[in-house]
Amino acid sequence: MGLGDKISNKAEELKGKAKEGTADAKNDSDLKAEGKADQTSAKAKQAGEEVKDAWKNATD
């Protein structure tokens, strides 16, 4: 996984956590769901990149 991808995915995850925190403060269930979706998306991307890295390392 490239450093740029790692940073981008982590930023997306943190953005989701921030949205979720804001939603809790405002009692906004739609924003909370959006924050959770952002986190899930980022974690899925991170997992995909880890699989690619593992495959690359296994074939080297």
mmCIF file of the N, C-alpha and C atoms, coordinates in Angstrom:
data_MODEL
# 
_entry.id   MODEL 
# 
loop_
_atom_site.group_PDB 
_atom_site.id 
_atom_site.type_symbol 
_atom_site.label_atom_id 
_atom_site.label_alt_id 
_atom_site.label_comp_id 
_atom_site.label_asym_id 
_atom_site.label_entity_id 
_atom_site.label_seq_id 
_atom_site.pdbx_PDB_ins_code 
_atom_site.Cartn_x 
_atom_site.Cartn_y 
_atom_site.Cartn_z 
_atom_site.occupancy 
_atom_site.B_iso_or_equiv 
_atom_site.pdbx_formal_charge 
_atom_site.auth_seq_id 
_atom_site.auth_comp_id 
_atom_site.auth_asym_id 
_atom_site.auth_atom_id 
_atom_site.pdbx_PDB_model_num 
ATOM 1   N N  . MET A 1 1  ? 0.852   -1.154  0.000  1.00 0.00 ? 1  MET A N  1 
ATOM 2   C CA . MET A 1 1  ? 0.000   0.000   0.000  1.00 0.00 ? 1  MET A CA 1 
ATOM 3   C C  . MET A 1 1  ? 0.900   1.220   0.000  1.00 0.00 ? 1  MET A C  1 
ATOM 4   N N  . GLY A 1 2  ? 0.627   2.146   -0.886 1.00 0.00 ? 2  GLY A N  1 
ATOM 5   C CA . GLY A 1 2  ? 1.416   3.355   -0.934 1.00 0.00 ? 2  GLY A CA 1 
ATOM 6   C C  . GLY A 1 2  ? 1.109   4.270   0.241  1.00 0.00 ? 2  GLY A C  1 
ATOM 7   N N  . LEU A 1 3  ? 2.081   5.079   0.584  1.00 0.00 ? 3  LEU A N  1 
ATOM 8   C CA . LEU A 1 3  ? 1.913   6.001   1.704  1.00 0.00 ? 3  LEU A CA 1 
ATOM 9   C C  . LEU A 1 3  ? 0.737   6.948   1.463  1.00 0.00 ? 3  LEU A C  1 
ATOM 10  N N  . GLY A 1 4  ? 0.584   7.410   0.233  1.00 0.00 ? 4  GLY A N  1 
ATOM 11  C CA . GLY A 1 4  ? -0.527  8.304   -0.089 1.00 0.00 ? 4  GLY A CA 1 
ATOM 12  C C  . GLY A 1 4  ? -1.874  7.649   0.163  1.00 0.00 ? 4  GLY A C  1 
ATOM 13  N N  . ASP A 1 5  ? -1.987  6.366   -0.198 1.00 0.00 ? 5  ASP A N  1 
ATOM 14  C CA . ASP A 1 5  ? -3.234  5.624   0.032  1.00 0.00 ? 5  ASP A CA 1 
ATOM 15  C C  . ASP A 1 5  ? -3.503  5.471   1.528  1.00 0.00 ? 5  ASP A C  1 
ATOM 16  N N  . LYS A 1 6  ? -2.439  5.160   2.284  1.00 0.00 ? 6  LYS A N  1 
ATOM 17  C CA . LYS A 1 6  ? -2.598  5.000   3.723  1.00 0.00 ? 6  LYS A CA 1 
ATOM 18  C C  . LYS A 1 6  ? -3.095  6.292   4.363  1.00 0.00 ? 6  LYS A C  1 
ATOM 19  N N  . ILE A 1 7  ? -2.507  7.399   3.958  1.00 0.00 ? 7  ILE A N  1 
ATOM 20  C CA . ILE A 1 7  ? -2.893  8.699   4.510  1.00 0.00 ? 7  ILE A CA 1 
ATOM 21  C C  . ILE A 1 7  ? -4.325  9.041   4.120  1.00 0.00 ? 7  ILE A C  1 
ATOM 22  N N  . SER A 1 8  ? -4.663  8.815   2.868  1.00 0.00 ? 8  SER A N  1 
ATOM 23  C CA . SER A 1 8  ? -6.015  9.115   2.387  1.00 0.00 ? 8  SER A CA 1 
ATOM 24  C C  . SER A 1 8  ? -7.066  8.274   3.107  1.00 0.00 ? 8  SER A C  1 
ATOM 25  N N  . ASN A 1 9  ? -6.803  6.992   3.260  1.00 0.00 ? 9  ASN A N  1 
ATOM 26  C CA . ASN A 1 9  ? -7.758  6.107   3.935  1.00 0.00 ? 9  ASN A CA 1 
ATOM 27  C C  . ASN A 1 9  ? -7.904  6.473   5.413  1.00 0.00 ? 9  ASN A C  1 
ATOM 28  N N  . LYS A 1 10 ? -6.797  6.799   6.066  1.00 0.00 ? 10 LYS A N  1 
ATOM 29  C CA . LYS A 1 10 ? -6.857  7.179   7.473  1.00 0.00 ? 10 LYS A CA 1 
ATOM 30  C C  . LYS A 1 10 ? -7.607  8.504   7.622  1.00 0.00 ? 10 LYS A C  1 
ATOM 31  N N  . ALA A 1 11 ? -7.387  9.430   6.700  1.00 0.00 ? 11 ALA A N  1 
ATOM 32  C CA . ALA A 1 11 ? -8.095  10.714  6.746  1.00 0.00 ? 11 ALA A CA 1 
ATOM 33  C C  . ALA A 1 11 ? -9.598  10.503  6.588  1.00 0.00 ? 11 ALA A C  1 
ATOM 34  N N  . GLU A 1 12 ? -9.984  9.600   5.693  1.00 0.00 ? 12 GLU A N  1 
ATOM 35  C CA . GLU A 1 12 ? -11.406 9.306   5.506  1.00 0.00 ? 12 GLU A CA 1 
ATOM 36  C C  . GLU A 1 12 ? -11.997 8.695   6.775  1.00 0.00 ? 12 GLU A C  1 
ATOM 37  N N  . GLU A 1 13 ? -11.242 7.812   7.412  1.00 0.00 ? 13 GLU A N  1 
ATOM 38  C CA . GLU A 1 13 ? -11.705 7.191   8.647  1.00 0.00 ? 13 GLU A CA 1 
ATOM 39  C C  . GLU A 1 13 ? -11.886 8.246   9.747  1.00 0.00 ? 13 GLU A C  1 
ATOM 40  N N  . LEU A 1 14 ? -10.911 9.139   9.881  1.00 0.00 ? 14 LEU A N  1 
ATOM 41  C CA . LEU A 1 14 ? -10.991 10.188  10.899 1.00 0.00 ? 14 LEU A CA 1 
ATOM 42  C C  . LEU A 1 14 ? -12.132 11.167  10.616 1.00 0.00 ? 14 LEU A C  1 
ATOM 43  N N  . LYS A 1 15 ? -12.357 11.445  9.339  1.00 0.00 ? 15 LYS A N  1 
ATOM 44  C CA . LYS A 1 15 ? -13.480 12.314  8.960  1.00 0.00 ? 15 LYS A CA 1 
ATOM 45  C C  . LYS A 1 15 ? -14.794 11.679  9.399  1.00 0.00 ? 15 LYS A C  1 
ATOM 46  N N  . GLY A 1 16 ? -14.909 10.380  9.224  1.00 0.00 ? 16 GLY A N  1 
ATOM 47  C CA . GLY A 1 16 ? -16.107 9.667   9.644  1.00 0.00 ? 16 GLY A CA 1 
ATOM 48  C C  . GLY A 1 16 ? -16.296 9.716   11.143 1.00 0.00 ? 16 GLY A C  1 
ATOM 49  N N  . LYS A 1 17 ? -15.190 9.573   11.883 1.00 0.00 ? 17 LYS A N  1 
ATOM 50  C CA . LYS A 1 17 ? -15.273 9.649   13.345 1.00 0.00 ? 17 LYS A CA 1 
ATOM 51  C C  . LYS A 1 17 ? -15.691 11.044  13.791 1.00 0.00 ? 17 LYS A C  1 
ATOM 52  N N  . ALA A 1 18 ? -15.184 12.060  13.110 1.00 0.00 ? 18 ALA A N  1 
ATOM 53  C CA . ALA A 1 18 ? -15.551 13.438  13.443 1.00 0.00 ? 18 ALA A CA 1 
ATOM 54  C C  . ALA A 1 18 ? -17.039 13.680  13.172 1.00 0.00 ? 18 ALA A C  1 
ATOM 55  N N  . LYS A 1 19 ? -17.514 13.178  12.051 1.00 0.00 ? 19 LYS A N  1 
ATOM 56  C CA . LYS A 1 19 ? -18.940 13.311  11.731 1.00 0.00 ? 19 LYS A CA 1 
ATOM 57  C C  . LYS A 1 19 ? -19.789 12.626  12.785 1.00 0.00 ? 19 LYS A C  1 
ATOM 58  N N  . GLU A 1 20 ? -19.358 11.449  13.188 1.00 0.00 ? 20 GLU A N  1 
ATOM 59  C CA . GLU A 1 20 ? -20.111 10.699  14.185 1.00 0.00 ? 20 GLU A CA 1 
ATOM 60  C C  . GLU A 1 20 ? -20.140 11.458  15.522 1.00 0.00 ? 20 GLU A C  1 
ATOM 61  N N  . GLY A 1 21 ? -19.029 12.044  15.905 1.00 0.00 ? 21 GLY A N  1 
ATOM 62  C CA . GLY A 1 21 ? -18.977 12.826  17.139 1.00 0.00 ? 21 GLY A CA 1 
ATOM 63  C C  . GLY A 1 21 ? -19.862 14.057  17.077 1.00 0.00 ? 21 GLY A C  1 
ATOM 64  N N  . THR A 1 22 ? -19.827 14.738  15.940 1.00 0.00 ? 22 THR A N  1 
ATOM 65  C CA . THR A 1 22 ? -20.684 15.904  15.753 1.00 0.00 ? 22 THR A CA 1 
ATOM 66  C C  . THR A 1 22 ? -22.153 15.492  15.795 1.00 0.00 ? 22 THR A C  1 
ATOM 67  N N  . ALA A 1 23 ? -22.454 14.372  15.173 1.00 0.00 ? 23 ALA A N  1 
ATOM 68  C CA . ALA A 1 23 ? -23.833 13.876  15.145 1.00 0.00 ? 23 ALA A CA 1 
ATOM 69  C C  . ALA A 1 23 ? -24.320 13.555  16.551 1.00 0.00 ? 23 ALA A C  1 
ATOM 70  N N  . ASP A 1 24 ? -23.450 12.996  17.377 1.00 0.00 ? 24 ASP A N  1 
ATOM 71  C CA . ASP A 1 24 ? -23.829 12.707  18.758 1.00 0.00 ? 24 ASP A CA 1 
ATOM 72  C C  . ASP A 1 24 ? -24.163 13.999  19.504 1.00 0.00 ? 24 ASP A C  1 
ATOM 73  N N  . ALA A 1 25 ? -23.347 15.026  19.280 1.00 0.00 ? 25 ALA A N  1 
ATOM 74  C CA . ALA A 1 25 ? -23.565 16.305  19.958 1.00 0.00 ? 25 ALA A CA 1 
ATOM 75  C C  . ALA A 1 25 ? -24.864 16.967  19.492 1.00 0.00 ? 25 ALA A C  1 
ATOM 76  N N  . LYS A 1 26 ? -25.191 16.803  18.218 1.00 0.00 ? 26 LYS A N  1 
ATOM 77  C CA . LYS A 1 26 ? -26.391 17.429  17.654 1.00 0.00 ? 26 LYS A CA 1 
ATOM 78  C C  . LYS A 1 26 ? -27.605 16.511  17.678 1.00 0.00 ? 26 LYS A C  1 
ATOM 79  N N  . ASN A 1 27 ? -27.395 15.263  18.093 1.00 0.00 ? 27 ASN A N  1 
ATOM 80  C CA . ASN A 1 27 ? -28.459 14.259  18.075 1.00 0.00 ? 27 ASN A CA 1 
ATOM 81  C C  . ASN A 1 27 ? -29.021 14.094  16.649 1.00 0.00 ? 27 ASN A C  1 
ATOM 82  N N  . ASP A 1 28 ? -28.101 13.964  15.691 1.00 0.00 ? 28 ASP A N  1 
ATOM 83  C CA . ASP A 1 28 ? -28.447 13.866  14.264 1.00 0.00 ? 28 ASP A CA 1 
ATOM 84  C C  . ASP A 1 28 ? -28.146 12.448  13.774 1.00 0.00 ? 28 ASP A C  1 
ATOM 85  N N  . SER A 1 29 ? -29.185 11.638  13.658 1.00 0.00 ? 29 SER A N  1 
ATOM 86  C CA . SER A 1 29 ? -28.991 10.239  13.285 1.00 0.00 ? 29 SER A CA 1 
ATOM 87  C C  . SER A 1 29 ? -28.518 10.075  11.840 1.00 0.00 ? 29 SER A C  1 
ATOM 88  N N  . ASP A 1 30 ? -28.929 10.977  10.941 1.00 0.00 ? 30 ASP A N  1 
ATOM 89  C CA . ASP A 1 30 ? -28.483 10.879  9.548  1.00 0.00 ? 30 ASP A CA 1 
ATOM 90  C C  . ASP A 1 30 ? -26.981 11.133  9.438  1.00 0.00 ? 30 ASP A C  1 
ATOM 91  N N  . LEU A 1 31 ? -26.496 12.153  10.123 1.00 0.00 ? 31 LEU A N  1 
ATOM 92  C CA . LEU A 1 31 ? -25.064 12.462  10.092 1.00 0.00 ? 31 LEU A CA 1 
ATOM 93  C C  . LEU A 1 31 ? -24.262 11.344  10.750 1.00 0.00 ? 31 LEU A C  1 
ATOM 94  N N  . LYS A 1 32 ? -24.808 10.759  11.798 1.00 0.00 ? 32 LYS A N  1 
ATOM 95  C CA . LYS A 1 32 ? -24.125 9.644   12.475 1.00 0.00 ? 32 LYS A CA 1 
ATOM 96  C C  . LYS A 1 32 ? -23.985 8.465   11.511 1.00 0.00 ? 32 LYS A C  1 
ATOM 97  N N  . ALA A 1 33 ? -25.043 8.167   10.781 1.00 0.00 ? 33 ALA A N  1 
ATOM 98  C CA . ALA A 1 33 ? -24.993 7.073   9.810  1.00 0.00 ? 33 ALA A CA 1 
ATOM 99  C C  . ALA A 1 33 ? -23.975 7.370   8.710  1.00 0.00 ? 33 ALA A C  1 
ATOM 100 N N  . GLU A 1 34 ? -23.919 8.619   8.290  1.00 0.00 ? 34 GLU A N  1 
ATOM 101 C CA . GLU A 1 34 ? -22.951 9.011   7.264  1.00 0.00 ? 34 GLU A CA 1 
ATOM 102 C C  . GLU A 1 34 ? -21.518 8.842   7.778  1.00 0.00 ? 34 GLU A C  1 
ATOM 103 N N  . GLY A 1 35 ? -21.292 9.210   9.037  1.00 0.00 ? 35 GLY A N  1 
ATOM 104 C CA . GLY A 1 35 ? -19.970 9.045   9.637  1.00 0.00 ? 35 GLY A CA 1 
ATOM 105 C C  . GLY A 1 35 ? -19.571 7.588   9.728  1.00 0.00 ? 35 GLY A C  1 
ATOM 106 N N  . LYS A 1 36 ? -20.506 6.744   10.131 1.00 0.00 ? 36 LYS A N  1 
ATOM 107 C CA . LYS A 1 36 ? -20.212 5.307   10.213 1.00 0.00 ? 36 LYS A CA 1 
ATOM 108 C C  . LYS A 1 36 ? -19.919 4.739   8.820  1.00 0.00 ? 36 LYS A C  1 
ATOM 109 N N  . ALA A 1 37 ? -20.664 5.215   7.814  1.00 0.00 ? 37 ALA A N  1 
ATOM 110 C CA . ALA A 1 37 ? -20.436 4.753   6.436  1.00 0.00 ? 37 ALA A CA 1 
ATOM 111 C C  . ALA A 1 37 ? -19.045 5.156   5.957  1.00 0.00 ? 37 ALA A C  1 
ATOM 112 N N  . ASP A 1 38 ? -18.624 6.384   6.275  1.00 0.00 ? 38 ASP A N  1 
ATOM 113 C CA . ASP A 1 38 ? -17.281 6.833   5.897  1.00 0.00 ? 38 ASP A CA 1 
ATOM 114 C C  . ASP A 1 38 ? -16.213 5.939   6.537  1.00 0.00 ? 38 ASP A C  1 
ATOM 115 N N  . GLN A 1 39 ? -16.396 5.609   7.804  1.00 0.00 ? 39 GLN A N  1 
ATOM 116 C CA . GLN A 1 39 ? -15.429 4.762   8.497  1.00 0.00 ? 39 GLN A CA 1 
ATOM 117 C C  . GLN A 1 39 ? -15.391 3.362   7.891  1.00 0.00 ? 39 GLN A C  1 
ATOM 118 N N  . THR A 1 40 ? -16.546 2.819   7.591  1.00 0.00 ? 40 THR A N  1 
ATOM 119 C CA . THR A 1 40 ? -16.617 1.476   7.008  1.00 0.00 ? 40 THR A CA 1 
ATOM 120 C C  . THR A 1 40 ? -15.940 1.449   5.648  1.00 0.00 ? 40 THR A C  1 
ATOM 121 N N  . SER A 1 41 ? -16.195 2.476   4.850  1.00 0.00 ? 41 SER A N  1 
ATOM 122 C CA . SER A 1 41 ? -15.580 2.566   3.526  1.00 0.00 ? 41 SER A CA 1 
ATOM 123 C C  . SER A 1 41 ? -14.056 2.623   3.640  1.00 0.00 ? 41 SER A C  1 
ATOM 124 N N  . ALA A 1 42 ? -13.574 3.448   4.535  1.00 0.00 ? 42 ALA A N  1 
ATOM 125 C CA . ALA A 1 42 ? -12.123 3.586   4.711  1.00 0.00 ? 42 ALA A CA 1 
ATOM 126 C C  . ALA A 1 42 ? -11.499 2.269   5.171  1.00 0.00 ? 42 ALA A C  1 
ATOM 127 N N  . LYS A 1 43 ? -12.158 1.598   6.100  1.00 0.00 ? 43 LYS A N  1 
ATOM 128 C CA . LYS A 1 43 ? -11.615 0.331   6.598  1.00 0.00 ? 43 LYS A CA 1 
ATOM 129 C C  . LYS A 1 43 ? -11.621 -0.744  5.510  1.00 0.00 ? 43 LYS A C  1 
ATOM 130 N N  . ALA A 1 44 ? -12.633 -0.730  4.657  1.00 0.00 ? 44 ALA A N  1 
ATOM 131 C CA . ALA A 1 44 ? -12.675 -1.693  3.555  1.00 0.00 ? 44 ALA A CA 1 
ATOM 132 C C  . ALA A 1 44 ? -11.532 -1.428  2.574  1.00 0.00 ? 44 ALA A C  1 
ATOM 133 N N  . LYS A 1 45 ? -11.277 -0.157  2.299  1.00 0.00 ? 45 LYS A N  1 
ATOM 134 C CA . LYS A 1 45 ? -10.165 0.193   1.401  1.00 0.00 ? 45 LYS A CA 1 
ATOM 135 C C  . LYS A 1 45 ? -8.833  -0.242  2.012  1.00 0.00 ? 45 LYS A C  1 
ATOM 136 N N  . GLN A 1 46 ? -8.680  -0.017  3.315  1.00 0.00 ? 46 GLN A N  1 
ATOM 137 C CA . GLN A 1 46 ? -7.446  -0.415  3.988  1.00 0.00 ? 46 GLN A CA 1 
ATOM 138 C C  . GLN A 1 46 ? -7.255  -1.932  3.920  1.00 0.00 ? 46 GLN A C  1 
ATOM 139 N N  . ALA A 1 47 ? -8.329  -2.672  4.112  1.00 0.00 ? 47 ALA A N  1 
ATOM 140 C CA . ALA A 1 47 ? -8.244  -4.130  4.046  1.00 0.00 ? 47 ALA A CA 1 
ATOM 141 C C  . ALA A 1 47 ? -7.872  -4.581  2.635  1.00 0.00 ? 47 ALA A C  1 
ATOM 142 N N  . GLY A 1 48 ? -8.453  -3.956  1.634  1.00 0.00 ? 48 GLY A N  1 
ATOM 143 C CA . GLY A 1 48 ? -8.122  -4.297  0.254  1.00 0.00 ? 48 GLY A CA 1 
ATOM 144 C C  . GLY A 1 48 ? -6.665  -4.030  -0.062 1.00 0.00 ? 48 GLY A C  1 
ATOM 145 N N  . GLU A 1 49 ? -6.159  -2.921  0.420  1.00 0.00 ? 49 GLU A N  1 
ATOM 146 C CA . GLU A 1 49 ? -4.753  -2.598  0.199  1.00 0.00 ? 49 GLU A CA 1 
ATOM 147 C C  . GLU A 1 49 ? -3.837  -3.592  0.922  1.00 0.00 ? 49 GLU A C  1 
ATOM 148 N N  . GLU A 1 50 ? -4.239  -4.032  2.106  1.00 0.00 ? 50 GLU A N  1 
ATOM 149 C CA . GLU A 1 50 ? -3.439  -5.011  2.837  1.00 0.00 ? 50 GLU A CA 1 
ATOM 150 C C  . GLU A 1 50 ? -3.400  -6.349  2.104  1.00 0.00 ? 50 GLU A C  1 
ATOM 151 N N  . VAL A 1 51 ? -4.506  -6.723  1.496  1.00 0.00 ? 51 VAL A N  1 
ATOM 152 C CA . VAL A 1 51 ? -4.535  -7.960  0.704  1.00 0.00 ? 51 VAL A CA 1 
ATOM 153 C C  . VAL A 1 51 ? -3.597  -7.832  -0.488 1.00 0.00 ? 51 VAL A C  1 
ATOM 154 N N  . LYS A 1 52 ? -3.646  -6.683  -1.157 1.00 0.00 ? 52 LYS A N  1 
ATOM 155 C CA . LYS A 1 52 ? -2.745  -6.467  -2.298 1.00 0.00 ? 52 LYS A CA 1 
ATOM 156 C C  . LYS A 1 52 ? -1.285  -6.538  -1.861 1.00 0.00 ? 52 LYS A C  1 
ATOM 157 N N  . ASP A 1 53 ? -0.980  -5.915  -0.714 1.00 0.00 ? 53 ASP A N  1 
ATOM 158 C CA . ASP A 1 53 ? 0.389   -5.947  -0.194 1.00 0.00 ? 53 ASP A CA 1 
ATOM 159 C C  . ASP A 1 53 ? 0.823   -7.376  0.120  1.00 0.00 ? 53 ASP A C  1 
ATOM 160 N N  . ALA A 1 54 ? -0.067  -8.137  0.754  1.00 0.00 ? 54 ALA A N  1 
ATOM 161 C CA . ALA A 1 54 ? 0.255   -9.524  1.096  1.00 0.00 ? 54 ALA A CA 1 
ATOM 162 C C  . ALA A 1 54 ? 0.498   -10.350 -0.158 1.00 0.00 ? 54 ALA A C  1 
ATOM 163 N N  . TRP A 1 55 ? -0.332  -10.143 -1.166 1.00 0.00 ? 55 TRP A N  1 
ATOM 164 C CA . TRP A 1 55 ? -0.175  -10.874 -2.427 1.00 0.00 ? 55 TRP A CA 1 
ATOM 165 C C  . TRP A 1 55 ? 1.156   -10.507 -3.083 1.00 0.00 ? 55 TRP A C  1 
ATOM 166 N N  . LYS A 1 56 ? 1.461   -9.208  -3.086 1.00 0.00 ? 56 LYS A N  1 
ATOM 167 C CA . LYS A 1 56 ? 2.710   -8.754  -3.700 1.00 0.00 ? 56 LYS A CA 1 
ATOM 168 C C  . LYS A 1 56 ? 3.914   -9.349  -2.970 1.00 0.00 ? 56 LYS A C  1 
ATOM 169 N N  . ASN A 1 57 ? 3.854   -9.344  -1.636 1.00 0.00 ? 57 ASN A N  1 
ATOM 170 C CA . ASN A 1 57 ? 4.969   -9.900  -0.857 1.00 0.00 ? 57 ASN A CA 1 
ATOM 171 C C  . ASN A 1 57 ? 5.095   -11.404 -1.030 1.00 0.00 ? 57 ASN A C  1 
ATOM 172 N N  . ALA A 1 58 ? 3.989   -12.080 -1.215 1.00 0.00 ? 58 ALA A N  1 
ATOM 173 C CA . ALA A 1 58 ? 4.006   -13.539 -1.380 1.00 0.00 ? 58 ALA A CA 1 
ATOM 174 C C  . ALA A 1 58 ? 4.569   -13.929 -2.744 1.00 0.00 ? 58 ALA A C  1 
ATOM 175 N N  . THR A 1 59 ? 4.388   -13.076 -3.732 1.00 0.00 ? 59 THR A N  1 
ATOM 176 C CA . THR A 1 59 ? 4.841   -13.408 -5.085 1.00 0.00 ? 59 THR A CA 1 
ATOM 177 C C  . THR A 1 59 ? 6.238   -12.879 -5.373 1.00 0.00 ? 59 THR A C  1 
ATOM 178 N N  . ASP A 1 60 ? 6.803   -12.099 -4.456 1.00 0.00 ? 60 ASP A N  1 
ATOM 179 C CA . ASP A 1 60 ? 8.155   -11.564 -4.674 1.00 0.00 ? 60 ASP A CA 1 
ATOM 180 C C  . ASP A 1 60 ? 9.222   -12.573 -4.322 1.00 0.00 ? 60 ASP A C  1 
# 
